[in-house]
Amino acid sequence: MSIIRKRLSPEESRLAALEAARALLIEAGPQAVTLKAVAARIGRTHANLLHHFGSAAGLQKALAEMLGDTITAKIGAAVLRQRASDDPDPREVVDMTFDAFDKEGAGALASWMILSGNLDALDPILEATHRLVDELGEDGHSDTTIHEETLQLVLMALGDALLGGPMAKALGLERDTARTLATRALVASRSHSEPA
């Protein structure tokens, strides 16, 4: 019995590959995101993926771009909801950021890119974050408070994704302690930046 494969447009094929790469990233880590593994998952050939991405590094960069866009869209929407709320809860933004780096694989992908020397693959995530921060800034790019808050939050989320569980356990702290600390820092920063 032969398997009949649906013919996909080039864009549909590329999107299917990126979704498969994202699933592999979350399930097995960044080292599992290879052209061969992604091709097998979507029933395409290695050559088909080479055509779309050029190399494994190209696939990883495209995955970083997709993650950057989807993650910043979610976080941006959460920030706008919080701003419109009569009872804002900064923990929502903290949780979304921490989840992006942990559960959605951005932390693992970033560390893999750094360790493999493929630093330019991180550019799409950094650019998407920069665009979001500029859009959310009260004064656009010159709103240094939101830039500083973002730097602190992203670095805490990345560190927590990579080492948070074992470190909290070693120190006898609850697993979500870093999220609590990040929320406190965000609240403190906001209270210091508000006019008296």
SVG drawing of the C-alpha trace seen along z (x, -y; Angstrom):
<svg xmlns="http://www.w3.org/2000/svg" viewBox="-11 -64 42 66">
<polyline fill="none" stroke="black" stroke-width="0.4" points="0.0,0.0 1.4,-3.4 1.0,-6.5 -0.6,-9.4 1.0,-12.7 -1.0,-15.9 0.7,-18.4 1.4,-21.5 2.2,-25.0 5.8,-26.1 4.5,-28.3 2.4,-25.5 5.4,-23.2 7.6,-25.7 5.1,-26.4 4.6,-22.6 8.4,-22.2 8.5,-25.1 5.7,-23.7 7.4,-20.3 10.7,-21.9 8.9,-23.7 7.4,-20.5 10.8,-18.8 12.3,-21.7 9.8,-21.4 9.7,-17.6 13.4,-16.8 15.5,-20.0 17.3,-22.0 19.7,-19.2 16.8,-17.3 15.9,-20.0 17.7,-18.6 16.6,-18.7 16.4,-14.9 14.1,-14.8 11.9,-17.5 11.6,-16.0 10.6,-12.6 8.0,-14.2 6.2,-15.9 6.7,-13.2 9.0,-15.3 12.5,-14.7 15.7,-16.2 16.2,-17.8 12.7,-19.5 13.8,-21.1 17.2,-22.1 15.2,-23.9 13.3,-25.9 15.9,-26.7 19.3,-26.0 20.8,-24.3 20.1,-23.2 21.3,-26.7 18.8,-28.3 16.0,-26.1 17.0,-27.1 17.1,-30.8 13.6,-30.5 12.4,-28.8 13.9,-31.6 12.1,-34.1 8.8,-32.3 9.2,-32.0 10.2,-35.6 7.1,-36.8 4.6,-34.5 6.0,-35.0 6.3,-38.8 2.7,-39.0 1.4,-37.1 3.4,-39.1 2.4,-42.4 -1.3,-41.5 -0.8,-40.7 0.9,-44.0 -1.9,-45.9 -4.6,-43.9 -2.8,-44.8 -2.6,-48.5 -6.3,-48.5 -7.2,-46.7 -8.5,-48.4 -6.7,-45.8 -3.5,-45.0 -1.6,-41.8 2.0,-42.0 2.4,-38.3 0.6,-37.5 3.3,-39.2 6.0,-37.5 4.4,-34.1 4.1,-34.5 7.8,-35.5 9.0,-32.7 6.8,-30.2 8.2,-31.4 11.7,-30.6 10.9,-27.4 7.8,-25.6 8.0,-27.1 11.7,-26.3 13.1,-29.8 15.6,-29.4 16.9,-26.0 17.1,-27.3 19.0,-30.5 21.5,-28.5 22.0,-26.0 22.6,-28.8 25.1,-30.5 26.9,-27.2 27.1,-26.2 28.4,-29.7 25.3,-30.4 24.7,-33.8 23.1,-35.4 20.2,-32.9 19.2,-34.8 18.8,-38.1 15.1,-37.5 14.2,-37.0 16.2,-40.0 14.7,-42.1 11.1,-41.0 11.7,-41.9 13.1,-45.3 10.2,-46.1 7.7,-45.1 9.5,-47.2 9.5,-50.2 5.8,-49.8 4.9,-49.4 7.2,-52.2 5.4,-55.3 7.9,-57.5 8.7,-54.9 12.4,-54.1 13.4,-56.7 11.4,-54.9 14.4,-53.5 12.2,-52.1 10.5,-49.5 13.9,-48.7 15.4,-48.1 12.4,-46.1 12.5,-43.9 16.2,-43.3 15.8,-42.2 12.7,-40.1 14.2,-38.3 17.5,-37.6 15.6,-36.2 13.4,-34.1 16.3,-32.7 18.3,-31.9 15.3,-30.3 14.6,-28.2 18.2,-26.9 18.9,-26.5 15.8,-27.6 14.6,-24.1 17.8,-22.7 18.9,-26.0 15.6,-26.5 15.8,-22.9 19.4,-23.3 18.4,-26.4 15.3,-24.9 13.0,-27.4 9.7,-26.9 10.1,-26.3 8.3,-29.5 10.5,-31.7 12.2,-33.4 8.8,-34.3 7.8,-35.9 11.0,-37.8 10.6,-39.0 7.0,-40.1 8.2,-42.1 11.0,-43.7 8.4,-44.7 6.0,-46.2 8.9,-48.1 10.1,-49.5 6.7,-50.6 6.1,-52.3 9.5,-54.2 8.7,-55.4 5.3,-56.7 5.1,-60.5 4.7,-61.5"/>
</svg>
